[in-house]
Amino acid sequence: MSKALNTIRKIAGSEPIAAAIVLGSGLSALGEALGDKLTIPYGELKGFPGAGVSGHGRDLLIGTMGGKRIAVLTGREHYYERGNAAAMRTALETMAELGASTLLLTNSAGSLDERFRPGELMLIADHINYAGMNPLIGEKTDRRFVNMVDCYAPDLRAKARGLAEKLDIRLNEGIYLWYSGPSFETVAEIQMAIRLGATAVGMSTAPEVILARFLGLKVWACSSITNMGAGLSSETISHEHTKTMAVQGAEKLSKLVPALVEEL
Ligand code: HPA
């Protein structure tokens, strides 16, 4: 048993969780909705992400949502923080060890497509690993050759689309392209991403999806659109703006995610 798992079981007991959720920039509202919540700072969990980025939490929450026991990772470590694409490996392994069979990922992203306006959500149907880094580099077993077809589970995407319609939330599907950051993209890079077929860009998620599929977790992921990509609108892109705009997406995710968890 890993050290982190041991610590969590001592604090929260050994009842398994059904799913784990990772919160993106400015999306902490989702964690606040958790019932019977226990909070464990990452600092107490060996191998969990370190210092962090403003707008991201650094706690593991265990509680109930949609009638199920779940864990919420209130913040992630991004590749751009230390150049480690596998920074979330221990945290995600621990979620699998706690019994999670599904990982729900959220992030903030810049849109490349008029269908996804700031304040709206984009359901991720697939991704392009443009950063080119892979969290499984150095993994010794043949399990490293992960099949990535349908890595964003088609049945969960269909469920989410149905629920969004009932909840009156616009939810189109798109392709997320991972740029490493931390600088935002140039106008030319945004034009290239559009030509490659992406509909949104962001600095996270893709390595976590690879890790999750490696661990056998089913994946669902959704972007909260905070801005149009560089050069596509007159607004100035900044981390402050991302955090401010994420509130609108967070409100929508706070309705959609619990409904989805209920149906897992
Ligand atoms: N680019 C990359 N990541 C982002 C953006 C963006 O425009 N907006 C929010 N996260």
Boltz pocket constraint, residues with backbone or C-beta under 6 A from the ligand:
constraints:
  - pocket:
      binder: B
      contacts: [[A, 108], [A, 109], [A, 110], [A, 111], [A, 179], [A, 184], [A, 185], [A, 201], [A, 202], [A, 203], [A, 224], [A, 226], [A, 227], [A, 228], [A, 229], [A, 230], [A, 237], [A, 242]]
      max_distance: 6.0
